[in-house]
């Protein structure tokens, strides 16, 4: 399947380019892009395992997971600082200097680069064996999982797993379709869940470190609850559209 092979090559090359140039003065965006690409690669590994049950997607994801976690440790702290500046009077730079996590990431870069190069050959060898029918069946399976999950009813604790599933479907769909052709529900709901998550994780941090910000906590909680209500409405409308499509 040519489109799948090209998508895989493009994704891994993008990651290699980001690792090679890091840091280039735009660390925030670079780290974000690294994590997005690694999520796409994880989705591809799941597809490979679906095609070849002897292939351990978990084992081959470990080198990418190491990069993902290190990049996340740096970026999450920066995002929290931006949110603090947005919701409170606390203003701090995106990155502190010196930053131990950032220094460690730079030190580990040669090992990360070598590991990605090794995995590239292995993954591409498996990807080239995947037929279009297998890809379509896997995407159908993921869409069915989404419909079942939403039909069962979503609680706050389900949102993280739901967002991961939605992202998988987005990445798989983008192999054959342009972003503009992907169901807007998928793009919008993933973004809204991400925004909800940022607020929910900021609340306990403020309680622990800036206890006096009681009004901020109340505001964040109110916005989080509103986000959840809007998401439930989106989920219901999506299910209704799916049901109408099946009937037609």
N, C-alpha and C positions, 0 to 999 in steps of 0.2 A: 504494500500500500504506500504509494509514493508520497502522498500528503502527510501521512503519519511519520514517515522517515524524515521528511524535510522539517517538520515541526520539531522532532527530536533533535536533529542536528542544530537547528536554529536556537533551541532552548539551551542546550549544553554549551554551545559556542558563546552565547550571551553570558552565561555564568562564568565561563573561562575569561572572557573579556573584562567582566566586572572585577574578578579576583586579581587579574593582572594589573589593572589601573588603580586599584584601591590603595590609599585614598587619593582622590583627585581634586579635593576641595569641596566636593558635594556629597559628603559622607551620608547624610540623612537619606537622600534619594538613592544612593548606591546600595545602602543596606536594605532599603525597601525593595528595590529591584531584585537583589540577591534572593530575598525570601520569597518573592513572587515566583521567580524562575524555579526555585527548589520545590515549591508547591506543585508546579507544572510537572517537574520531573518525577515527583512522588506519584502523581496521577498516572504517568506513563508506566511506572514500575508496577502499579496495580493492574494495569491493562496487560502487561507482560505476564504477570502471574496468572491472570485469568486465562491467557492463551497457553501458558506452560506452567502447570501446577508444581513442577519440580524446581522452578525458579523462585528463590526466596526474595520477595520484594523488600522484606524487612532487612535482611542482611545487606542487600545492595544499597539500601537507603541510608545506612548508618554513616558513611562518609559525608553525605549531603546533610544529614541531620546535625552533625557536628558544626558545620558551617552555619546552618540555620539557627542553631541555638546561640552561637557566639554572636552572630549578627543581631539576633533578637535581644540579647542582654544589653547591647550597646544602644540599639534603637529604642527599646521600650523605655529606658530611663529618659531618653531625649523626648519621646512623645509625652511622657508624664509631665515633664517640665513645661512643655507647650500647653498642655491642658491646665496646669496650675496657673499659668499666665492668663489663660482664657477665662477661667472661672474664679480666680482669686487675685490678690494683689502681689502674689509671689512671682517675681520675675528672675529667672536664671537662664544662662546660656544653654543651647541645645546640648552641647558637649562640654564637660568639665575637662580642664587640662591641668596635670596629666590624668588620663583615664586608664586605669589598669586593664579593663576589659578591652579597650581599643588597642592598647599596646600588645596584649596577648594575641589578639586577632591578627595583627600585623606579623607577629613572630611566627604564628602558625600557618601563615599564608603559603609558604613553599610546600608544606605537607598537604594542605587542602588542594592546591593546584595539581599536585602529583596524583592524589586520590581521584579527583574528577577526571583526569586524563585516562586513568586506568578503567574507571567505570564507563566512560564514553564508549570504548570499544566493546565492552560486554553488552551494554544496553542496546547499542545499534545492531549488534548481531542478533539479538532477540526480536527487536522491533521489525527487522526485515522479514521475519517469518510470519508476521501477523497479517491476516487477510482482512479485506474490507468488511466482510460479513461478521467476523469476530469483533471488530471495532464497533460496528452498528449494534450488535447484540449486547456488548458491554455498556454502551451508552444507554440503550433501552433499559437495561437492568438498573442503572443508576437513577434514571428518571422514574422508574417504578418505585424504587426505594424512597425517593423524595415524596411522591404522592402518598405512599403508605404512611410515612412519618408524619406528614402534615395532617392526614386523615385521622390519625390516632390522637391528635391534639398535642400542641407544643407548650411546654413549660419553660421557664427561664433556664433550667439546668440542661435543656435539650438544645439551646441555641448554638452553643459552640460546635457540637457535632453536626447540626443542621447546616451551619455556614460552611464547614469543611466539605460536606456533600454537595452543596450548591456550587462551591468553587470547583470541585471535580467536574461537575457537569459543564460548567462554563469552559474549563480548559479542554475537555474532550470535544465539545461542540466547536470550539474555535479552530480545531484541526482542519475542519472542512468549511467552516463558515466565518465570514468577517464579523467583527464585534457588533457592528450595526445590525446584523441579522439575528443575533442571539436574543432570546426572549428577555425583554427589559426587566421583567420580574426578577430574574436571576441576578442581574447586575445590581438592581436597586436594593433587593432584600439583603444581599451579601454586604453591601455598603452600610445599610441601616443597622444590621446586626453588629457590624464592626464598631459603629459609633456608640451603640448601646453598651457594648463590652467595655469600651474605653471609660465610659462614665461609671459603670459598675465597679471596675477595678480601681478607679481613682478614689471612690468613697472610703473604703477601709484604709487606704494610705493616708488620706487627710485626717481621719479619726485618730490614727496612730501618731502622726507627725505634726499635725496642725489642728489640735483639738478645738481651738477657739473658733474655727471656721464652721460653726453650726449652721448658719444660714446657707452657706455654700453646699453643705451636705444635703440639706433639705431641698435645695434647688436641683441638685444632681439627681436625687432620688425621684423628685417629681418628673423631671425630664425623662429619666429611665423608664418610669411607669408609663408615661405617654408614648415613648418609643415602642414599648411592648404592646400597647393597645393598637398602635398603627400597624405593627408587624402582624398581629393576629388578623386584622382586617385584610391586609395584603394576602395572607395565606388563604383566607376564606375565598377571596375573589379569584385567586389562582386555581383553587380546587373547583370552583364553579365553572371557570372557563374550560378546564380540562374535561369536566363532566359533559359540558355542552359539545365539546369537540368529539368526544367518544360517541355521543348520541347521534351526531350528524354524520 
